[in-house]
Amino acid sequence: MNTAPLCHPAWLSAEALPAPASTPAANAQAEADAFFRGAQRRPSLTLDASLGEGYRIDPTPDGWSVTGGEAGLLYGVHALIRALRSKSDIPGGLQKPRYPLRMLNCWDNMDGTIERGYAGRSLWFEGGEFSYDPERIRRLGRMLASVGINVLCVNNVNVHAAARELIGSRLPELAAFADLLRPFAVRLMVSIDFSMPMQEGLPTADPLNPAVAAWWAERVKTVYEAIPDFAGFLVKADSEHRPGPNTYGRTHAEGANMLARALAPCSGVLVWRAFVYNCMQDWRDASIDRPCAAYNVYQPLDGQFDPNVILQVKYGPYDFQPEEPVSPLFFAMPRTRVALEVQLAQEYTGQQIDIFAMPPVWRPMIDDIGAERLAAVAAVSNLGRDANWTGHPFAQLNLYAFGRFAWSPDAEPERVIREWARLTYALPARQEDALVRLLMESHAVYRRYTSPLGLCWMVSPNHHYGPSPYGYEFMAWGTYNRANRYAVGIDRTAGGTGYVTQYPEALRRRYERPETCPEELLLFFHRLPYGWRMRDGRTLIQRIYDDHFLGAEETEAMRRTLEELDFPAEDRQVILERMDRQVEDAREWRDVVNTFFFRFSGEPDADGRKIYP
């Protein structure tokens, strides 16, 4: 059995772990009883099923009245406790989540590994089977409920035999796992393999074949008999060598709808990932531009998906790079339900070694998209079996913040970060301010010492960690910066690859001219000579040098700041050890990238700082 060490998520009160309860409402009462034990002011709880996931907190002479639906009552109690512990305002009026599906995509494999997992092994798989400590799974459910995450997709989207087993021979074990999480209002989802019928004897997985549709309908019926509140399926199809409907000359709408119709009688949802592109392209063909792919595949299908299909779109057109524009697909499919996908696992942003707080990234992204365009939100999980759940203690912030933004996408990043800091560390006011400032700036610092001005894929192709400016340049993935002795960047204007034309007019106008393009995206949209004058008068090459020198210096300053803060001993050791590595990594990034561009441009640093040619 997986006997991981037991611990509480840092933002939850360790001394208030409630006894097991059978329903979310009973859990709400247990949370309230545990937290307010001995207190003069206490909440009274009222179940109103009509409120569903919503809740209302009203002051009373003796404390507070919390009214909510079955799940809403639990969310309301957590909101009250959160406000009291963080010394924040108690939310007033009726509170409801913006999105009904707030999902973690877990890339766990049944052998216990996690693809792009940076916090240890799986919390629930090991040795090809379910293996977990039930008490820690209860703590996981409590953690997810405390921030309003309500769906857990348990297995890797790059599925192998796991999906067949999970909804086949291991379905009773999946049902037992669901039983543990149900009292926390967390439902399960499973990633499936599109070709699964062929693994069980059918000669085809063609979505228009009646026998295939019947096979899926029967399998879905069996799943819901075992898990009546099962959320549905997640699918990655026709992407990075995964099978899909294109194999049979069918569209993604035809493939998704076949599965959705199997789920519909049980009120299940089919989440279809839009991460589709040619991963075997010729790098010499500059007319092929990977960011164009998702729009080209899906936009013509707008309006063809069934109502219980949700198209899950990565926030940017590449793959969770340090800096990308929002995907144009969010604006191109008004008749299709679309979900925003973000990545908590820092695959390309430091792998939970380097600090990269995500709330300041999410808010402008959501503002660009428009929260009303989204039907759901999903995040690639950063959880693992490490004692602190996320490897780096600060990586817990991104999980916490995802739940808060999924509930309320107009949340203010600094407020969410400060809330987490207060719940996690009882720091004096000056130290708390220093920590919040550091976290608010951490994403910008990381970008400065890694990938300049919107360039992507300057990272090692083997591990996705550490600098390799030409690592992907001559590979089939379609991830190029086209740097040479004259210029760098990709022309994605109407006169280049045409990618910018996929955007609505306002964004197209912002991006299509270097003079109006946000500088952090300048080389994503434009190919420019090294002597190009930035808005502050510096040349492009000097800006690249300056950013990398500054980013390394800022990382050293972060280390000095963290040294002065009064963290608990166990956290302090991990934080400073990882910060030491981040300092060394930032220096390496600085030297490798600056040397790379010096060799192309021949231009020395204007301030005479040392570059390693």
VMD Tcl script that draws the C-alpha trace (Angstrom):
set ca {
  {0.00 0.00 0.00}
  {1.05 3.60 -0.65}
  {1.85 4.76 2.89}
  {2.87 8.34 2.23}
  {3.53 10.53 5.27}
  {0.40 12.27 6.53}
  {0.32 16.04 6.57}
  {-2.14 18.84 6.16}
  {-2.16 21.25 3.22}
  {-0.37 24.24 4.69}
  {-3.27 26.66 4.23}
  {-5.66 24.47 6.28}
  {-5.75 24.48 10.04}
  {-3.80 21.40 11.12}
  {-5.45 21.17 14.51}
  {-8.98 21.16 13.07}
  {-9.12 17.93 11.07}
  {-12.74 16.79 11.35}
  {-13.90 13.23 11.86}
  {-15.04 11.29 8.77}
  {-18.46 12.29 7.45}
  {-20.73 10.73 4.85}
  {-21.95 13.81 2.96}
  {-20.64 17.30 2.14}
  {-23.22 18.85 4.47}
  {-22.14 16.54 7.31}
  {-18.54 17.45 6.53}
  {-19.48 21.12 6.77}
  {-20.83 20.56 10.27}
  {-17.74 18.56 11.24}
  {-15.45 21.35 9.96}
  {-17.42 23.94 11.91}
  {-17.46 21.84 15.10}
  {-13.71 21.23 14.91}
  {-12.68 24.80 14.13}
  {-15.05 26.60 16.50}
  {-14.74 24.17 19.41}
  {-14.70 26.25 22.59}
  {-15.29 29.54 20.74}
  {-17.88 32.02 22.00}
  {-19.11 32.86 18.50}
  {-20.13 29.92 16.36}
  {-21.90 29.40 13.04}
  {-25.29 27.76 12.65}
  {-25.72 25.74 9.46}
  {-28.88 25.44 7.37}
  {-29.21 23.13 4.38}
  {-31.12 24.60 1.43}
  {-30.88 22.13 -1.45}
  {-32.05 24.75 -3.96}
  {-28.74 26.63 -3.57}
  {-26.66 23.73 -4.96}
  {-23.02 24.81 -4.77}
  {-23.99 28.28 -3.58}
  {-23.96 29.62 -0.02}
  {-24.78 32.70 2.02}
  {-23.12 33.86 5.24}
  {-25.07 36.24 7.47}
  {-24.04 37.68 10.86}
  {-26.11 36.73 13.91}
  {-25.91 37.81 17.58}
  {-24.13 34.57 18.46}
  {-21.94 34.26 15.37}
  {-22.98 33.57 11.81}
  {-25.65 31.77 9.85}
  {-24.34 29.72 6.92}
  {-26.98 28.59 4.43}
  {-26.14 26.51 1.38}
  {-26.85 23.54 -0.79}
  {-25.29 20.15 -0.11}
  {-21.92 21.23 -1.50}
  {-22.51 24.94 -0.92}
  {-22.76 24.45 2.83}
  {-19.28 22.92 2.86}
  {-17.90 25.70 0.66}
  {-19.55 28.30 2.89}
  {-18.01 26.92 6.08}
  {-14.58 26.88 4.45}
  {-15.12 30.46 3.23}
  {-16.00 31.60 6.75}
  {-13.01 29.85 8.31}
  {-10.73 31.17 5.55}
  {-11.88 34.75 6.13}
  {-11.44 34.52 9.90}
  {-8.02 32.90 9.74}
  {-6.70 35.30 7.07}
  {-8.31 38.36 8.70}
  {-10.18 39.07 5.46}
  {-13.70 40.29 4.83}
  {-16.39 37.64 5.16}
  {-18.11 37.36 1.75}
  {-21.56 38.93 1.75}
  {-24.65 37.99 -0.21}
  {-25.23 34.84 -2.20}
  {-21.94 33.29 -3.37}
  {-21.91 30.91 -6.32}
  {-19.06 29.52 -8.44}
  {-18.71 31.07 -11.88}
  {-18.12 27.67 -13.49}
  {-19.90 24.39 -12.68}
  {-16.83 22.29 -13.61}
  {-13.59 23.20 -11.80}
  {-11.27 20.34 -12.59}
  {-7.81 19.02 -11.85}
  {-6.26 16.96 -14.68}
  {-3.92 14.51 -12.94}
  {-1.29 12.96 -15.21}
  {-0.81 9.96 -12.91}
  {0.17 6.57 -14.33}
  {-0.78 3.29 -12.68}
  {2.88 2.35 -12.16}
  {3.05 5.24 -9.66}
  {4.87 7.73 -11.87}
  {3.39 11.08 -12.86}
  {4.11 12.53 -16.29}
  {5.49 16.02 -15.66}
  {5.17 15.38 -11.95}
  {7.57 17.30 -9.73}
  {6.26 16.46 -6.26}
  {6.96 12.76 -5.94}
  {4.97 9.74 -7.00}
  {1.22 9.28 -7.37}
  {-1.01 9.71 -4.35}
  {-3.29 6.83 -5.43}
  {-1.46 4.55 -7.91}
  {1.52 2.27 -7.41}
  {2.69 -0.99 -8.96}
  {-0.05 -1.08 -11.58}
  {-2.94 -0.78 -9.15}
  {-4.76 1.51 -6.74}
  {-2.58 1.92 -3.67}
  {-3.17 4.70 -1.17}
  {-3.59 5.70 2.44}
  {-7.35 6.41 2.82}
  {-6.63 9.04 5.45}
  {-4.43 11.00 3.07}
  {-7.08 10.79 0.33}
  {-9.53 12.28 2.83}
  {-7.05 15.09 3.38}
  {-6.80 15.52 -0.38}
  {-10.59 15.79 -0.63}
  {-10.65 18.32 2.20}
  {-7.96 20.37 0.50}
  {-9.84 20.43 -2.82}
  {-13.14 21.30 -1.14}
  {-11.53 24.14 0.79}
  {-10.93 26.02 -2.48}
  {-13.93 24.75 -4.43}
  {-12.31 22.26 -6.84}
  {-15.03 19.73 -7.64}
  {-13.73 17.28 -10.29}
  {-10.61 15.11 -10.22}
  {-9.50 13.36 -13.42}
  {-7.41 10.57 -11.97}
  {-5.18 9.38 -14.84}
  {-2.81 10.63 -17.50}
  {-4.30 12.02 -20.73}
  {-1.59 10.08 -22.56}
  {-3.41 6.91 -21.58}
  {-2.23 3.38 -22.14}
  {-3.84 0.31 -20.59}
  {-4.87 2.32 -17.52}
  {-8.12 3.68 -18.92}
  {-9.31 0.28 -20.04}
  {-8.67 -1.11 -16.57}
  {-10.14 1.87 -14.70}
  {-13.53 1.58 -16.36}
  {-13.22 -2.20 -16.72}
  {-11.64 -4.66 -14.34}
  {-10.72 -2.02 -11.74}
  {-14.08 -0.25 -11.77}
  {-14.92 -1.47 -8.22}
  {-11.66 0.06 -7.00}
  {-12.44 3.30 -8.84}
  {-15.84 3.31 -7.14}
  {-14.24 2.85 -3.73}
  {-11.93 5.77 -4.48}
  {-14.95 7.88 -5.48}
  {-16.60 6.99 -2.17}
  {-13.69 8.55 -0.27}
  {-13.95 11.86 -2.14}
  {-17.74 12.17 -2.42}
  {-18.20 13.66 1.09}
  {-15.99 16.53 -0.09}
  {-18.17 17.24 -3.16}
  {-15.40 15.96 -5.44}
  {-16.46 13.82 -8.41}
  {-14.22 11.62 -10.55}
  {-13.41 11.75 -14.25}
  {-11.26 9.35 -16.27}
  {-9.04 9.96 -19.31}
  {-9.93 7.42 -21.98}
  {-8.25 6.07 -25.10}
  {-10.28 6.68 -28.25}
  {-9.31 3.27 -29.64}
  {-10.42 1.34 -26.55}
  {-13.12 -0.71 -28.34}
  {-10.37 -2.25 -30.49}
  {-8.53 -3.31 -27.32}
  {-11.55 -5.41 -26.43}
  {-12.18 -7.14 -29.70}
  {-13.93 -4.76 -32.08}
  {-12.24 -4.41 -35.49}
  {-12.55 -0.61 -35.53}
  {-13.00 2.50 -33.36}
  {-14.75 4.46 -36.13}
  {-17.11 6.84 -34.27}
  {-19.80 6.44 -36.94}
  {-19.83 2.65 -36.67}
  {-23.00 1.61 -34.75}
  {-21.16 -1.21 -32.99}
  {-18.58 1.25 -31.64}
  {-21.29 3.61 -30.37}
  {-23.12 0.68 -28.76}
  {-19.90 -0.51 -27.09}
  {-19.34 2.89 -25.51}
  {-23.00 3.22 -24.46}
  {-22.83 -0.13 -22.66}
  {-19.52 0.73 -20.99}
  {-20.85 4.10 -19.81}
  {-23.94 2.41 -18.37}
  {-21.70 0.05 -16.40}
  {-19.58 2.92 -15.05}
  {-22.60 4.88 -13.83}
  {-24.10 1.84 -12.17}
  {-20.93 1.71 -10.06}
  {-20.42 5.49 -9.66}
  {-23.74 7.35 -10.09}
  {-22.14 10.80 -9.75}
  {-19.29 10.08 -12.20}
  {-18.41 13.34 -14.01}
  {-17.50 11.97 -17.45}
  {-14.54 11.37 -19.75}
  {-11.50 13.41 -20.78}
  {-10.04 12.70 -24.23}
  {-6.80 13.55 -26.01}
  {-7.25 12.41 -29.61}
  {-5.32 12.77 -32.89}
  {-2.53 14.47 -30.95}
  {1.10 13.49 -30.40}
  {0.52 9.97 -31.74}
  {-2.69 9.39 -29.77}
  {-5.47 7.69 -31.80}
  {-8.57 9.63 -32.80}
  {-11.39 10.08 -35.31}
  {-9.10 11.38 -38.07}
  {-7.84 7.81 -38.46}
  {-11.24 6.98 -39.95}
  {-11.70 10.17 -41.94}
  {-14.04 11.60 -39.30}
  {-14.00 15.05 -37.74}
  {-13.31 15.80 -34.10}
  {-16.96 16.83 -33.72}
  {-18.07 13.40 -34.96}
  {-15.67 11.67 -32.59}
  {-16.61 13.78 -29.59}
  {-20.35 13.59 -30.21}
  {-20.35 9.81 -30.35}
  {-18.85 9.68 -26.86}
  {-21.01 12.54 -25.61}
  {-24.18 10.72 -26.69}
  {-23.11 7.69 -24.70}
  {-22.69 9.93 -21.63}
  {-25.77 12.10 -22.10}
  {-28.39 9.74 -20.57}
  {-26.33 9.76 -17.36}
  {-25.77 13.55 -17.44}
  {-22.06 12.96 -18.09}
  {-19.71 15.46 -19.71}
  {-17.22 14.78 -22.51}
  {-14.15 17.02 -22.21}
  {-12.23 17.03 -25.51}
  {-8.74 18.53 -25.49}
  {-7.95 20.89 -28.37}
  {-4.20 20.21 -28.15}
  {-3.86 19.08 -31.77}
  {-1.05 19.91 -34.20}
  {1.38 18.28 -36.61}
  {4.16 16.96 -34.38}
  {6.07 15.52 -37.35}
  {6.55 18.61 -39.48}
  {9.59 19.58 -41.57}
  {11.48 22.30 -39.70}
  {12.70 23.69 -43.03}
  {9.16 24.58 -44.10}
  {8.68 28.06 -42.63}
  {5.08 28.22 -43.87}
  {3.96 25.73 -41.19}
  {3.30 27.53 -37.92}
  {2.27 25.34 -34.99}
  {0.23 28.05 -33.16}
  {-2.13 28.16 -36.16}
  {-3.07 24.49 -35.80}
  {-5.83 24.43 -33.17}
  {-7.81 27.22 -34.83}
  {-7.46 25.60 -38.26}
  {-8.74 22.26 -36.92}
  {-11.57 23.42 -34.67}
  {-12.93 26.76 -35.85}
  {-14.69 25.21 -38.89}
  {-16.44 22.84 -36.43}
  {-18.03 25.57 -34.31}
  {-21.67 24.73 -33.66}
  {-21.25 21.05 -34.52}
  {-20.51 19.76 -30.99}
  {-23.24 18.32 -28.79}
  {-24.28 20.35 -25.69}
  {-22.47 18.07 -23.24}
  {-19.13 18.44 -25.06}
  {-16.61 20.88 -23.60}
  {-13.60 21.77 -25.75}
  {-10.63 22.16 -23.40}
  {-8.19 24.76 -24.79}
  {-4.73 25.51 -23.42}
  {-4.45 29.17 -22.48}
  {-1.87 29.81 -25.19}
  {-1.38 28.37 -28.68}
  {1.86 26.54 -27.83}
  {2.28 24.46 -24.68}
  {2.46 26.24 -21.31}
  {5.45 28.39 -22.22}
  {6.68 31.17 -19.89}
  {5.01 33.78 -22.11}
  {2.33 33.26 -24.75}
  {-0.66 35.24 -25.99}
  {-4.09 33.80 -25.27}
  {-5.23 31.23 -27.79}
  {-7.42 32.70 -30.58}
  {-9.66 29.65 -30.26}
  {-11.34 31.24 -27.22}
  {-12.83 33.89 -29.51}
  {-13.51 31.73 -32.55}
  {-16.14 29.27 -31.28}
  {-19.12 31.17 -29.84}
  {-21.48 28.20 -30.39}
  {-19.22 25.71 -28.59}
  {-18.67 25.24 -24.86}
  {-15.00 25.98 -24.20}
  {-12.86 25.37 -21.10}
  {-9.65 27.15 -20.16}
  {-6.72 24.81 -19.43}
  {-3.78 26.01 -17.33}
  {-0.84 24.05 -15.96}
  {-0.03 24.07 -12.25}
  {2.80 21.59 -12.81}
  {5.57 23.95 -13.88}
  {6.73 21.89 -16.83}
  {8.37 24.85 -18.61}
  {8.36 27.35 -15.76}
  {10.76 25.86 -13.25}
  {9.33 22.44 -12.39}
  {8.45 23.42 -8.81}
  {12.12 24.21 -8.18}
  {12.10 27.79 -9.46}
  {9.41 30.06 -7.98}
  {6.69 31.00 -10.47}
  {3.50 32.29 -8.86}
  {0.70 32.10 -11.42}
  {-2.10 34.44 -10.23}
  {-0.54 37.54 -11.87}
  {-0.43 35.56 -15.14}
  {-4.01 34.30 -14.98}
  {-5.84 37.55 -14.34}
  {-4.76 39.43 -17.51}
  {-5.25 36.22 -19.49}
  {-8.84 35.88 -18.27}
  {-9.41 39.59 -18.88}
  {-8.26 39.16 -22.49}
  {-10.46 36.12 -23.03}
  {-13.49 37.37 -21.14}
  {-14.67 35.15 -18.29}
  {-18.13 34.89 -19.86}
  {-16.70 33.02 -22.87}
  {-15.72 30.04 -20.71}
  {-17.88 27.09 -19.70}
  {-15.34 25.47 -17.37}
  {-11.77 25.65 -16.11}
  {-9.17 22.90 -15.79}
  {-5.62 22.71 -14.51}
  {-2.87 20.14 -14.89}
  {-2.21 19.08 -11.31}
  {1.00 19.77 -9.41}
  {0.23 17.25 -6.65}
  {2.39 14.32 -5.63}
  {3.33 12.11 -2.72}
  {5.88 14.50 -1.22}
  {5.09 15.33 2.39}
  {4.19 18.93 1.46}
  {2.06 17.78 -1.54}
  {3.71 20.01 -4.17}
  {7.47 19.63 -3.79}
  {8.13 23.33 -3.25}
  {6.02 24.77 -0.42}
  {5.30 27.84 -2.57}
  {3.86 25.65 -5.34}
  {0.90 25.09 -3.01}
  {0.00 28.70 -3.79}
  {-0.75 27.84 -7.42}
  {-3.12 25.02 -6.45}
  {-4.83 27.24 -3.89}
  {-5.11 30.13 -6.32}
  {-6.48 27.93 -9.10}
  {-9.42 26.99 -6.92}
  {-10.03 30.62 -5.98}
  {-9.85 31.83 -9.61}
  {-11.98 28.91 -10.85}
  {-14.66 30.00 -8.38}
  {-14.25 33.73 -9.06}
  {-12.21 34.60 -12.18}
  {-12.22 38.31 -11.31}
  {-10.20 37.64 -8.14}
  {-7.34 40.07 -7.51}
  {-3.95 38.28 -7.72}
  {-2.33 40.18 -4.85}
  {-5.30 39.57 -2.58}
  {-5.27 35.84 -3.32}
  {-1.51 35.62 -2.73}
  {-1.75 37.54 0.53}
  {-4.64 35.36 1.66}
  {-2.60 32.22 0.99}
  {0.47 33.68 2.72}
  {-1.54 34.48 5.85}
  {-3.16 31.07 5.94}
  {0.16 29.31 5.41}
  {2.72 31.36 7.36}
  {2.10 33.51 10.44}
  {4.63 36.17 9.43}
  {4.97 39.67 10.87}
  {3.42 42.34 8.63}
  {6.73 43.51 7.14}
  {7.78 39.95 6.32}
  {4.36 39.15 4.88}
  {4.61 42.19 2.60}
  {8.06 41.09 1.45}
  {6.84 37.58 0.66}
  {3.80 38.86 -1.26}
  {5.97 41.25 -3.32}
  {8.41 38.45 -4.11}
  {5.63 36.12 -5.25}
  {3.89 38.82 -7.27}
  {7.12 39.48 -9.22}
  {8.36 35.89 -9.47}
  {6.83 35.18 -12.91}
  {8.42 38.30 -14.41}
  {11.81 37.46 -12.88}
  {11.67 33.94 -14.32}
  {10.83 35.24 -17.79}
  {13.68 37.74 -17.69}
  {16.39 35.19 -17.05}
  {14.95 32.51 -19.37}
  {13.08 33.28 -22.61}
  {13.24 36.90 -23.83}
  {10.32 38.93 -25.20}
  {7.97 36.07 -26.07}
  {10.47 33.63 -27.53}
  {9.50 30.08 -26.66}
  {11.14 26.67 -26.51}
  {14.61 27.81 -25.46}
  {14.63 24.99 -22.92}
  {16.25 21.56 -22.91}
  {14.16 19.19 -25.07}
  {15.15 16.21 -22.93}
  {14.01 17.42 -19.53}
  {12.19 20.72 -20.21}
  {14.48 22.28 -17.61}
  {17.57 24.41 -18.13}
  {18.69 26.52 -21.11}
  {19.04 25.21 -24.65}
  {18.29 28.09 -27.07}
  {18.52 25.87 -30.15}
  {17.33 22.69 -28.45}
  {14.08 22.44 -30.41}
  {15.13 24.40 -33.47}
  {15.68 21.51 -35.87}
  {13.13 19.06 -34.50}
  {9.72 17.99 -35.77}
  {7.63 19.59 -33.03}
  {7.28 22.91 -34.81}
  {8.85 25.07 -32.10}
  {11.31 27.52 -33.59}
  {12.82 30.95 -32.89}
  {14.63 31.21 -36.26}
  {17.59 33.08 -34.76}
  {20.45 33.85 -37.15}
  {23.13 36.55 -37.51}
  {20.62 39.12 -38.75}
  {17.41 38.73 -36.76}
  {15.34 36.65 -34.35}
  {11.65 35.86 -33.89}
  {8.83 34.72 -36.17}
  {6.77 36.98 -38.41}
  {3.21 35.97 -37.56}
  {1.56 38.99 -39.17}
  {-0.70 38.81 -42.22}
  {2.42 39.06 -44.37}
  {4.12 36.24 -42.46}
  {2.50 33.02 -41.25}
  {-0.87 34.78 -40.91}
  {-1.38 33.62 -37.34}
  {-2.38 37.11 -36.13}
  {-5.38 37.06 -38.48}
  {-7.01 34.39 -36.29}
  {-7.68 37.01 -33.59}
  {-10.65 39.38 -33.32}
  {-9.97 42.87 -34.59}
  {-9.00 44.51 -31.28}
  {-6.34 41.93 -30.45}
  {-5.16 41.75 -34.04}
  {-4.54 45.50 -34.02}
  {-2.63 45.16 -30.75}
  {-0.37 42.38 -31.99}
  {0.20 43.08 -35.69}
  {2.60 46.04 -35.43}
  {5.83 46.03 -33.38}
  {5.02 49.53 -32.21}
  {1.77 48.40 -30.51}
  {2.57 44.79 -29.65}
  {3.18 44.22 -25.92}
  {6.94 44.00 -25.56}
  {6.74 40.75 -23.63}
  {5.26 39.20 -26.82}
  {7.30 41.14 -29.35}
  {9.36 38.25 -30.73}
  {6.40 35.87 -30.63}
  {4.65 37.96 -33.30}
  {7.53 39.68 -35.10}
  {10.92 38.95 -36.61}
  {13.25 41.83 -35.86}
  {16.93 42.73 -36.37}
  {19.19 42.97 -33.35}
  {19.49 46.72 -33.84}
  {15.71 47.28 -33.57}
  {15.01 50.17 -31.18}
  {12.80 49.31 -28.24}
  {10.42 51.93 -26.87}
  {12.93 53.06 -24.27}
  {15.63 53.57 -26.91}
  {17.66 50.43 -26.21}
  {18.46 48.07 -29.04}
  {16.79 44.67 -29.10}
  {20.07 42.89 -28.39}
  {20.80 45.17 -25.45}
  {17.35 44.54 -24.03}
  {18.01 40.78 -24.23}
  {21.32 41.20 -22.40}
  {19.83 43.54 -19.79}
  {16.88 41.27 -19.04}
  {19.11 38.28 -18.43}
  {21.56 40.16 -16.22}
  {18.68 41.72 -14.29}
  {16.82 38.43 -13.91}
  {19.88 36.76 -12.39}
  {20.40 39.70 -10.01}
  {16.73 39.64 -9.00}
  {16.98 35.94 -8.24}
  {19.92 36.58 -5.91}
  {17.85 39.30 -4.23}
  {14.97 36.85 -3.80}
  {17.36 34.52 -2.02}
  {18.40 37.27 0.39}
  {14.78 38.17 1.09}
  {13.77 34.58 1.84}
  {16.75 34.17 4.17}
  {15.28 36.91 6.37}
  {11.76 35.47 6.67}
  {10.64 33.36 9.63}
  {9.38 30.19 7.96}
  {8.85 26.94 9.90}
  {12.06 24.94 9.99}
  {10.91 22.14 7.66}
  {9.69 24.63 5.04}
  {12.68 26.89 5.44}
  {15.12 24.12 4.55}
  {13.25 23.18 1.35}
  {12.68 26.81 0.32}
  {16.33 27.83 0.69}
  {17.71 24.66 -0.89}
  {15.51 25.17 -3.96}
  {16.27 28.88 -4.00}
  {19.99 28.10 -4.08}
  {19.40 25.94 -7.12}
  {17.28 28.66 -8.73}
  {20.11 31.17 -8.26}
  {22.54 28.84 -10.03}
  {20.00 28.10 -12.76}
  {19.40 31.81 -13.36}
  {23.13 32.41 -13.77}
  {23.36 29.55 -16.24}
  {20.37 30.83 -18.22}
  {21.94 34.30 -18.27}
  {25.28 33.07 -19.55}
  {23.96 30.55 -22.08}
  {21.33 32.82 -23.63}
  {23.51 35.94 -23.69}
  {26.36 33.97 -25.25}
  {23.98 32.50 -27.81}
  {22.84 35.93 -28.99}
  {26.31 37.48 -28.78}
  {27.63 34.83 -31.17}
  {24.88 35.67 -33.66}
  {24.81 39.44 -33.34}
  {28.47 40.19 -32.63}
  {27.29 43.05 -30.41}
  {28.95 43.35 -26.98}
  {27.09 44.47 -23.89}
  {26.90 48.28 -23.85}
  {27.70 48.30 -20.11}
  {30.79 46.14 -20.50}
  {29.49 43.20 -18.49}
  {31.09 39.89 -19.17}
  {29.49 37.60 -21.77}
  {31.00 34.17 -22.26}
  {31.66 33.80 -26.00}
}
mol new
graphics top color blue
foreach p $ca { graphics top sphere $p radius 0.5 }
foreach p [lrange $ca 0 end-1] q [lrange $ca 1 end] { graphics top cylinder $p $q radius 0.2 }
display resetview
